[in-house]
């Protein structure tokens, strides 16, 4: 029987997938997108709070800073991975929001007790939806800066086409943009794995149905969902 292949389509990933590899599952990385920074002048020291919704937001924000950052500024991050990037750059994430959906993020930030006279800055990429900014604008004096763009990878890779043909290949999508880039170049079957509800909704809007949606919006969540699926599939085949 052919080994199972998992295709990762995000720009990068830092998860080992050791449990899947122990099951003799092959992990391949074929990035469907790449990011690039936008040159923009930002004075961080006019803000009391700076909000990051992604690792790339931190990365490209810091590249646009030409002055030292006031240590009194509070940093709000979405998720552990974003917080880790801040720490690696010697900044402390004061608040880490757990749920990466606009409504939940907005509600959580609104309930943090931040004074209405404080000035906030929201850092995002060009594909970010406006819901979070619009929701926070109802309660705070907040600016919105776009510091990077997400772009589709143009080249088509022949050996990926060969892998997709295999019935034991599953393709993981971590954002709507990875899905769009993929289906512009490759024929997609039904072995679609989505990282979360936003990506799943987009995939359905494009006329496809994900095989599974990760219970946790992370690579760990994806890994656990795949393991559960493969174990159930094996039990079914043996029964």
PAMIVO-856976 format. One line per field, with one value per residue (C-alpha): residue number from 1; y negated, z negated, x. Coordinates in steps of 0.001 Angstrom, whole numbers, plus 524288, in hexadecimal, padded with zeros to 5 digits. Layout:
N
num: NUM:...
v: Y:...
w: Z:...
u: X:...
end
This chain:
239
num: 1:2:3:4:5:6:7:8:9:10:11:12:13:14:15:16:17:18:19:20:21:22:23:24:25:26:27:28:29:30:31:32:33:34:35:36:37:38:39:40:41:42:43:44:45:46:47:48:49:50:51:52:53:54:55:56:57:58:59:60:61:62:63:64:65:66:67:68:69:70:71:72:73:74:75:76:77:78:79:80:81:82:83:84:85:86:87:88:89:90:91:92:93:94:95:96:97:98:99:100:101:102:103:104:105:106:107:108:109:110:111:112:113:114:115:116:117:118:119:120:121:122:123:124:125:126:127:128:129:130:131:132:133:134:135:136:137:138:139:140:141:142:143:144:145:146:147:148:149:150:151:152:153:154:155:156:157:158:159:160:161:162:163:164:165:166:167:168:169:170:171:172:173:174:175:176:177:178:179:180:181:182:183:184:185:186:187:188:189:190:191:192:193:194:195:196:197:198:199:200:201:202:203:204:205:206:207:208:209:210:211:212:213:214:215:216:217:218:219:220:221:222:223:224:225:226:227:228:229:230:231:232:233:234:235:236:237:238:239
v: 80000:7F275:7E9F1:7DE7C:7D11F:7C459:7B7E1:7AB50:79F25:793DA:78B07:7915A:79A06:79D50:7A980:7B6A4:7BFA5:7CA2E:7D210:7D2CD:7D634:7E128:7E681:7E666:7DADF:7D279:7C3CA:7BB12:7AC4B:7A583:79741:79120:78339:77A13:76D6A:760C3:754B3:74754:73B9D:7330F:7293E:72CE2:7259A:72FE5:726A6:71F21:72B60:73195:73EEA:745E5:75189:75C61:766C0:76EBE:77206:76AAA:75EA7:75E7A:76167:7569A:74CC2:74DA4:74BCD:73EC5:73991:73027:72BDE:732FE:7373E:73195:73C8B:73763:73BD8:747C2:75276:75A66:766CE:77096:77E46:7846F:78459:775AE:773C3:77C36:7738D:767A3:76E60:77239:763C0:76052:75B02:75FE8:76371:75D7E:763C6:76FFE:771BE:7800D:78037:77BBD:776F7:76893:76893:77014:767D6:75B41:75F8C:76418:7576C:74F52:7569D:7542C:7478A:73EFF:730A5:7299A:71EE2:72862:728DC:7360B:73AEE:746FA:74D54:75655:75AEC:756D0:7627B:760A4:75E3F:7511F:756A4:75606:747FB:743B5:74A5A:74491:73729:73702:73685:73182:7273F:730A2:72FE0:73ACF:73D4F:74737:74B64:756D1:75CF0:76B2A:76F9D:77C52:784D7:784E9:790D2:79E23:7A9AF:7B655:7BFD0:7B9E3:7BCC3:7CAFA:7CBB4:7C5E0:7D101:7DABF:7DE34:7DDE6:7CF86:7C542:7B6A9:7AD6F:79F73:79565:789A3:785EE:780AF:78DD3:79444:78A2F:78B6E:79A46:79BE1:791F1:79BA3:7A952:7B245:7B4C1:7C0F1:7C28E:7C4F9:7B706:7B390:7A60F:79F45:7987B:79371:78774:78FA4:79A12:78FF8:78ACC:79860:79B0D:78E0F:792AA:79F09:7A8DE:7B038:7B25A:7C02E:7BAA3:7ADD9:7AD85:7AC4E:7A34A:798B1:79CE0:7A6F0:7AEE1:7AEAB:7B2E3:7BDFF:7C2F2:7C27B:7CA08:7D44F:7D62B:7D76C:7E120:7E983:7EA02:7ED1C:7F850:7FDA9:7FD6B:80482:80F0E:8111C
w: 80000:80350:7F80B:7F42B:7F8C8:7F1F4:7F9CF:7F207:7FA09:7F0BE:7F289:7E75A:7DBB3:7CF5D:7CAEB:7CB75:7CE19:7C6D8:7C359:7D18B:7D5DF:7CBC9:7D308:7DF73:7E509:7EE88:7EC19:7F7DB:7F854:804C3:80138:80912:8042D:8005C:7F8C7:7FB41:7F2E8:7F588:7F2D2:7E9AD:7DF85:7D21A:7C58A:7BB43:7AFE5:7B23F:7AE7B:7A171:7A6EB:7B34A:7B81E:7C085:7C6FF:7CD50:7CCF4:7D9AD:7D3AA:7C939:7D310:7DCAD:7D248:7CC23:7D970:7DAB4:7CD99:7CE02:7BFCB:7B2EB:7AD89:7A0B6:796C5:79145:79D79:79B56:7A59B:7A863:7B062:7B6D9:7B39B:7ADCF:7BA68:7BC16:7ADF1:7B00D:7BB35:7B26B:7A7C9:7B17C:7B4A2:7A630:7A44F:79A4F:79ED0:793FF:7984B:7A09B:7A68B:7A8D6:7B329:7C0BC:7C570:7C6A7:7BDF5:7B2FC:7B403:7B38A:7A7FC:7A072:7A2C5:79F28:7923E:78E76:7876C:790C8:78E55:7992D:79981:79D61:7AB82:7B251:7BEB7:7C631:7CEDC:7D9E7:7E7D2:7F423:7F433:7E652:7E556:7DFF3:7D58F:7CA55:7CD24:7CEEE:7C25F:7BA5A:7C059:7B9A9:7AC52:7AE16:7B48F:7BDB4:7C9EF:7D3E7:7DB1C:7E602:7E589:7EF08:7FADB:7FD68:80B4F:812B0:81703:825DE:82989:82AF2:82584:82D5B:82252:81A4C:82585:824E5:8163E:81744:8203C:81542:80D81:80123:8025E:7F9B9:7FBC5:7F009:7F1C9:7E74D:7ED6F:7F895:8000F:7FFD9:8053E:81008:81467:81461:81C73:82663:829E3:825EE:826EF:81942:814A3:8082B:7FED4:7F9AA:7EBCA:7E656:7DABD:7D61E:7D891:7E090:7EA28:7EA8E:7EDB9:7F8D9:7FE47:7FE54:804FC:80FE1:811AA:80A1F:7FD7B:7F3A9:7EEEA:7E16D:7DA17:7CF13:7C18D:7BD82:7C6F2:7C73B:7CD5B:7C0E6:7C2AB:7D0D4:7CCDA:7C270:7CBC9:7D637:7CC5B:7C7B2:7D5BA:7D9CD:7CDB6:7D04C:7DE93:7DAAF:7D0EE:7DB9B:7E545:7DB39:7D6FE
u: 80000:804F0:80924:800AF:80561:8021F:8044F:80673:8035B:8065E:81221:8196B:816F8:81E70:8175D:81E41:8129D:81A52:80E2B:80A0D:817D4:817D9:80BF8:81454:80CF6:814C6:81479:8174D:81800:81383:8110F:80616:80847:81343:81322:81A6B:81BAC:815D9:81E81:816AC:81AF1:815BA:8187B:81552:8170C:80A7C:802D1:7FFA6:7FBF3:8003D:7F855:7FE2D:7F5C6:800B2:80F23:8111E:80AFA:8158C:8204D:81D06:81917:8268F:82CF5:825E0:82A55:835CC:83527:835F9:828DC:82427:823DC:8170D:80FCD:8073A:806CB:7FA90:7FCA4:7F3BB:7F899:804B6:80C9F:80B27:80F26:81B37:81FE5:81EB1:82697:8312D:83276:833DE:82618:81C86:80EBA:8068D:7F9CB:7F7E4:7EA60:7E748:7DC9C:7E054:7D31B:7CF9E:7C397:7CA2E:7D685:7CEC7:7C682:7D26A:7D9D8:7CDE5:7CD1E:7DB4E:7D841:7E008:7DD1E:7D5CC:7E024:7EAEB:7EF89:7F024:7F6C0:7F248:7FCA4:7F82C:7FA9F:7F37E:7EA41:7E562:7D6D6:7D280:7C961:7D31E:7D70C:7C8F7:7C4B4:7CFD5:7CD6B:7C031:7C6D0:7D4AE:7DD24:7E40C:7EC7D:7EDC1:7FA8E:7FCDC:80B24:80BCF:8055D:80235:804DD:80220:80D68:80CEB:81500:80EBA:8166D:815E3:818BC:80DB1:80468:808BE:80667:7F8C4:7F4B1:7F716:7EAE8:7F324:7F6CA:7F054:7F228:7F262:7EDBA:7F0C2:7E9FF:7E0E1:7ECA4:7F3B9:7E779:7E5A3:7F3B0:7F2F5:7E69B:7EB71:7F635:7F20E:7E653:7E168:7DA6F:7D2A5:7DE01:7DDBF:7E1D7:7DECD:7E50E:7D8AF:7CB01:7CEDC:7D6B7:7CC1A:7C1A2:7CA01:7CC8B:7BDED:7BB65:7C468:7BC58:7C48E:7C221:7CD32:7CF22:7D1D9:7D39A:7DD91:7D79B:7E2C3:7E728:7F56B:7FE6D:7FD43:7EE8D:7F01B:7F924:7EFC7:7E436:7EBB0:7F004:7E1FB:7DD49:7E7DC:7E592:7D6E9:7D987:7E293:7D8AC:7CE56:7D723:7DA4D:7CC3B
end
